[in-house]
Amino acid sequence: MSLIGDQAAYLSGGSPAAGKVGIGRSYDAGSTWENIDLKDPGYSSRISFPSAQTGWLVVTSDNSPAVYQTTDGGTSWVQKMLLPSERD
């Protein structure tokens, strides 16, 4: 989870069974949450937001572990680096 100020929060989590990572975003101190679908495979993740608009996400995956960046508060994510997989 990554907190920004006293209102904004982001969290990420993965499902090994589904092979999918999800991102949640709240702008009201966690009272309500919006789900953001990453659309890329993964089973675990770590998220960090150094500012309200810029964030980083590291996704663990058997085939395509990667680092993603957002510059629009988590609405869209761009893969910045593909890491070696466990199978390489």
C-alpha positions as a LaTeX table, in Angstrom:
\begin{tabular}{lrrr}
\hline
Residue & $x$ (\AA) & $y$ (\AA) & $z$ (\AA) \\
\hline
Met1 & 0.00 & 0.00 & 0.00 \\
Ser2 & 1.12 & 3.53 & $-0.73$ \\
Leu3 & $-0.38$ & 6.54 & 1.06 \\
Ile4 & $-0.28$ & 10.12 & $-0.20$ \\
Gly5 & $-1.24$ & 12.76 & 2.34 \\
Asp6 & $-4.25$ & 11.93 & 4.48 \\
Gln7 & $-6.78$ & 11.17 & 1.70 \\
Ala8 & $-5.22$ & 9.24 & $-1.19$ \\
Ala9 & $-4.21$ & 5.58 & $-1.01$ \\
Tyr10 & $-3.15$ & 2.98 & $-3.54$ \\
Leu11 & $-2.80$ & $-0.75$ & $-3.03$ \\
Ser12 & $-1.89$ & $-3.66$ & $-5.21$ \\
Gly13 & $-2.31$ & $-7.36$ & $-4.83$ \\
Gly14 & $-1.98$ & $-10.48$ & $-6.88$ \\
Ser15 & $-3.72$ & $-13.80$ & $-7.26$ \\
Pro16 & $-1.39$ & $-16.73$ & $-7.97$ \\
Ala17 & $-4.39$ & $-18.89$ & $-8.93$ \\
Ala18 & $-5.75$ & $-16.35$ & $-11.43$ \\
Gly19 & $-2.33$ & $-15.07$ & $-12.51$ \\
Lys20 & $-3.58$ & $-11.51$ & $-12.26$ \\
Val21 & $-2.57$ & $-8.32$ & $-10.42$ \\
Gly22 & $-5.12$ & $-5.73$ & $-9.34$ \\
Ile23 & $-4.72$ & $-2.15$ & $-8.19$ \\
Gly24 & $-7.06$ & $-0.26$ & $-5.89$ \\
Arg25 & $-7.28$ & 3.52 & $-5.53$ \\
Ser26 & $-9.06$ & 5.65 & $-2.93$ \\
Tyr27 & $-9.27$ & 9.44 & $-2.74$ \\
Asp28 & $-11.38$ & 9.59 & 0.44 \\
Ala29 & $-9.15$ & 8.04 & 3.11 \\
Gly30 & $-10.26$ & 4.52 & 2.21 \\
Ser31 & $-14.04$ & 4.99 & 2.49 \\
Thr32 & $-14.51$ & 3.96 & $-1.15$ \\
Trp33 & $-12.19$ & 2.20 & $-3.59$ \\
Glu34 & $-11.90$ & 2.06 & $-7.38$ \\
Asn35 & $-10.41$ & $-1.03$ & $-9.02$ \\
Ile36 & $-7.90$ & $-0.61$ & $-11.85$ \\
Asp37 & $-7.15$ & $-3.62$ & $-14.05$ \\
Leu38 & $-3.48$ & $-3.92$ & $-15.02$ \\
Lys39 & $-4.29$ & $-6.36$ & $-17.88$ \\
Asp40 & $-0.83$ & $-7.95$ & $-17.67$ \\
Pro41 & $-0.18$ & $-11.28$ & $-15.93$ \\
Gly42 & 1.33 & $-11.56$ & $-12.49$ \\
Tyr43 & 0.90 & $-13.15$ & $-9.09$ \\
Ser44 & 2.30 & $-10.58$ & $-6.68$ \\
Ser45 & 3.19 & $-6.91$ & $-6.74$ \\
Arg46 & 4.61 & $-3.95$ & $-4.85$ \\
Ile47 & 3.38 & $-0.40$ & $-5.38$ \\
Ser48 & 4.87 & 2.99 & $-4.53$ \\
Phe49 & 3.68 & 6.54 & $-5.21$ \\
Pro50 & 6.29 & 9.24 & $-4.55$ \\
Ser51 & 3.70 & 11.86 & $-5.64$ \\
Ala52 & $-0.02$ & 12.01 & $-6.34$ \\
Gln53 & 0.46 & 11.49 & $-10.09$ \\
Thr54 & 3.63 & 9.39 & $-10.39$ \\
Gly55 & 3.73 & 5.79 & $-9.22$ \\
Trp56 & 5.73 & 2.62 & $-9.70$ \\
Leu57 & 4.56 & $-0.99$ & $-9.69$ \\
Val58 & 6.76 & $-4.09$ & $-9.64$ \\
Val59 & 4.96 & $-7.25$ & $-10.78$ \\
Thr60 & 6.19 & $-10.78$ & $-10.18$ \\
Ser61 & 5.29 & $-13.31$ & $-12.85$ \\
Asp62 & 6.60 & $-16.66$ & $-14.11$ \\
Asn63 & 6.86 & $-15.43$ & $-17.69$ \\
Ser64 & 7.09 & $-11.63$ & $-17.67$ \\
Pro65 & 8.06 & $-9.93$ & $-14.39$ \\
Ala66 & 8.15 & $-6.21$ & $-15.01$ \\
Val67 & 8.29 & $-2.67$ & $-13.67$ \\
Tyr68 & 5.47 & $-0.27$ & $-14.60$ \\
Gln69 & 5.05 & 3.48 & $-14.22$ \\
Thr70 & 2.03 & 5.75 & $-14.10$ \\
Thr71 & 2.06 & 9.50 & $-14.53$ \\
Asp72 & $-1.71$ & 10.01 & $-14.28$ \\
Gly73 & $-2.46$ & 8.85 & $-10.76$ \\
Gly74 & $-2.77$ & 5.16 & $-11.63$ \\
Thr75 & $-5.36$ & 5.39 & $-14.40$ \\
Ser76 & $-2.93$ & 3.98 & $-16.97$ \\
Trp77 & 0.32 & 2.04 & $-16.57$ \\
Val78 & 3.25 & 1.75 & $-18.98$ \\
Gln79 & 5.75 & $-1.09$ & $-18.81$ \\
Lys80 & 9.18 & 0.47 & $-18.29$ \\
Met81 & 11.34 & $-2.62$ & $-17.82$ \\
Leu82 & 10.89 & $-6.33$ & $-18.43$ \\
Leu83 & 12.87 & $-8.37$ & $-15.91$ \\
Pro84 & 14.37 & $-11.84$ & $-16.38$ \\
Ser85 & 11.79 & $-14.51$ & $-15.58$ \\
Glu86 & 12.29 & $-17.40$ & $-13.18$ \\
Arg87 & 12.47 & $-19.68$ & $-16.22$ \\
Asp88 & 15.36 & $-17.77$ & $-17.86$ \\
\hline
\end{tabular}
